[in-house]
Amino acid sequence: MSTCAFINSRAFLKDDVEDIDSKINYLKKTIFSLKDLEVEDIYVLLGEYSSKISRELVKSDTVIILDEKYEEHSLFESELSGISKSCNHYEKVLYMSLDLKDISKSVIEKLLEFNEFTVANFENREVHLALILTEDLKKVTGSGKSLIEELKDINSNWSSVNLCRELEVEEELRCQIKVTIFKDDKFFGPGVSRLIKLVDEMGSVKYAANAMNISYSKAWKMIDKMESELGFLVVDRKPGGSGGGESVITNEGRQFLNNYELIVKKSKKYTMELFNDIFK
């Protein structure tokens, strides 16, 4: 089942100005763990300190969702707005709306083992960490006290899992690979791949560019260069409208993206096996 992660940064940054740098470091560590566990896409909801966090995450290959009205919105209202824009293309969502210092790679791994709506407990106390089914998310109206409480009313077959906080451990060695496709010049890699997937999800180059924290003109330059090198249309555009016009991915473009994701997946698997043999 396809899974994405949704992290509400407002939950752990709202009231703590003095400790923002360490909290952002916990966020980055959590993103590394999610990538190690091959969670497909990672969405980070921003409100407070959005400019600072965006700069810190610019090379993290995450999708930024900015709640421009965060000062008026509760955490729940921000989450509803963010999730509705991001998670409809997946079967499961790993929902994280808590202080990330408690979240280790093993905690995430344990929760990802479930295929039903599952809420995490730490020391028998429920927290805002859960594996959520997208089909349940589509029924949420915002009438409950929190996202988890409303989902419990929607799906009575939910379960809970008791997880343990782990003591701070020494950071392990990691490796990452980046697959880039080129002819005479580079034209397709993680950034362009992310852009095309977001255009596919959002139906708009403008909204996709905003999610990646890049300019609208830069997004089109990336698309134009890719299409020029490939020799076929990847993004079929219909100009006009406040969102910059409707955009859809062509069949040839989707096939190319699928092939790219396949080679990335196989390359990552081989590289991690080799890395573990040599370094561990």
N, C-alpha and C positions, 0 to 999 in steps of 0.2 A: 504494500500500500504506500502511495506517495505521501511524503511528509515534509512540511515546512516548519520553521520555528518563528514564533512571534514574541518579541521581547518588548515589554512596556518600560522604557527607561524612566518614565515619570514616577513609577512606583518606588524607585530607590534614589531618585535625585531631587525630588520635589522640595524637601525641607532641609537638605544637608549641603550648605554652601562650602563649608570648610573642608569637607572630605571628598570633593568632586573628583580630584585626580585619581585617588585610589579606587573610587567607584567605577570610573571609566576603565581602569586597568582590569577590574573584575569583569566588566562587560566584554573587553577584548579577549580575556582568557576564556570566557564562556563561548564566544564566537569561535575561537580556535578549537574548543572541545566539540562543538557542533559540526565543524568541518571535518574533524578527525573521524566522527561517527557518520559522516556522509549524509547528514541532513541536507535535503536538496537545495532549499533556499532559506535565507535568514532575513527576516523583516524586523527593523528596529523602529519603534514608535518614539518620536521626539516631541518634547514640549519645552520645558525649561532647559537652558544651556544648549539649545539646538546647534548654534554655530560652532561652539567648541567641540561638541561630540561629533558633528559632521566632519570637521577637520581631522579628528583622531581616527575616524573610520573610513577615510577616503580611499584607502587601498585594501580594505577588508573584504571586498566583494559582497557586501551586504546591501540590502535595499532600505533606504531611509524613507520613512513615512512621517511627515511633519503635520502635527495638529496646530494649525495657525491660530486657533481659538482656544488654546489650552488653558488660558487664564479664566475662561468662562466654563470650561468643561471639567467634570469630575473624571477620575481615572476610568471609570466604567464607560462614560460617554466618549472619551478619547479612544478607548479600545474598540468600541463598536464601530466608530468611524474608520479606524485603521484597519481592522480585520476585514471589513466589508470591501475595502479597496485592494486587498492583497491575497487572501487565502482561499478564494473560491475554486482554484484550479488544483487543489490537493484533496486527498481523502482524509488526512489527519493533520492536526496542528498541535505542535508542542508549545503550549502557552506558558509564558514566564512573566509574572508581574510581582516580583518580590526582590529583596536584597540578594544580589547574585553572589555575595561572598559565601553563601551557604551551598552554592551549586557546584558540584564537582562533575568530572566527566563520568564517573561511575553512577552518579545519581541520574544524569541524563540517559545514560545507556539503559539503566533499569526501567525507566519510564517508557522508553521507546520499544520495549519488548511487548507492550500491550497493544491490542487491536480494538479496544472499546474505550469509552469515556472513563478515564481514570484520574482521580485526584490524589495528589501527594500529601503525605503527613510527615512532619518532622517531630519526633518524640511525641507521637500521638496528637499533635496539634496540626490541624489543616492549614495549608498555605496556598497561595495563589500560584500554584505550579500544577499543570495538568496536561494530559493528552486528550485532545478534544476531536470529536468527529465533525467534519465539515457539514455533513447533512444536518446535524443538530444546530450548528452555528447559524444556518440559514433561517432558523425558526426564532432566533433571539430578537426581542422587540425593544429591550431596554427597560422593561417594567420591573425587573428584579433589583435586589440590593447590590449585586455584583454579577459579573459574567458567570462565575462558577455556580452561584446560587440559582440563577435563572436556568442554566443548563441542567441542573439537577431536577428542576420541575419539568423540563422538557423530556429528559431521558431518565426514567426511574431505574433503569438497569445499570446505573453507574457503579463503579467500584473504587476502592481506595487502596493505596499501598503505603506502608510505613517505611520511610527512608531515613538513613543516618547522615547527619552532618559529619564531614570528615575534617580532621585536623589539617592545617596547612602543610602541604608536602612539597618537597623540592620539585621544581619544574623539570619535566622530562624533555629530552631532545625531540624536536619535531622536524619534519621536512615537508616542503610543499613543492609541487611542480606546476608549471604553467605551459599549456599547449598553445602554440601560436602557428597560424597558417599563413603562408606568404608565397608570392611569386618572386618578383624583383623586390617587393617591399611588403612589410607586414600589413595585413588587412583584417585578420580575424583572430580573436583571442578571448579571454574571459570577459573583458569589458564590453566588446561588441556582442558577444553571446548573451550577456546579461541584458543589454539594451533590447535585443530582438525578443527575448522572452518577456520582458516587461511590456513591449509594444503589443505582443500577442495577448497578454493578460488584460491590459488597460484599454486597448483599442486606440491609443493615442501616442504619438511620438513626444508630444509636449509633456504629458503626464509621466511617461517613462523617463524622460530627461530629468524632470523634477525629482523623481524617486532616486535617481542616481546622483543627484546633486551636480549635474552638468548643465551647460546652457543648451537651449533648443537648437541653436545654430551648430554647436559642436556635435550634437546627436545626429543631425542631418549630414554633416561632413563624414562621420563614421559610416553611416548607411550608404552614402553615395560612393565612397571609396570601395567599400565591400562589393557593392553591386557592379562597379566598374571592373574590378578584378575578376569577379565570378562570371560576368557576362550575362547575367539574368537578373530579373527583378526579384527582390526579397521582400520588400515592403510595398504593398499596393496602397497608394494614398488617394484620399478624396479630400481636396482642400476645402477650407472654410470652417466657420464655427468658432466658439470661444475656446475650445480645446485644441485648436490648430488643425481640425479636420479629423475624419475617421481614418485609421490605418489598420490594415490586416496583413498577416503574413501569407505569402504565396505558398503553393504546394512545394515548389522547388526550394524555396527558402526554408520551409519547415523540414524538408528532407535533409538539407545541408546542416541545419542546426542539430537534428537528431544524430547525424553521422559524427558531428563534432563532439557531442556529449558522450557518444559511445566510445570514441577514442580517448577522451579524457578519463572516463571511468576505468577503462582497461589499463591505461598508462598509470593511473594513480594506484591501482591494485598491485601492479607489478613493482612499481617504485617503492611502495610501502613494504612489500615483502623483502625486497633487496635491502632497504634501509634497516629493517629490523634484523636481518641476518648479519649485517656489517656492524651496526652500532649497538645492538642489544644482545 
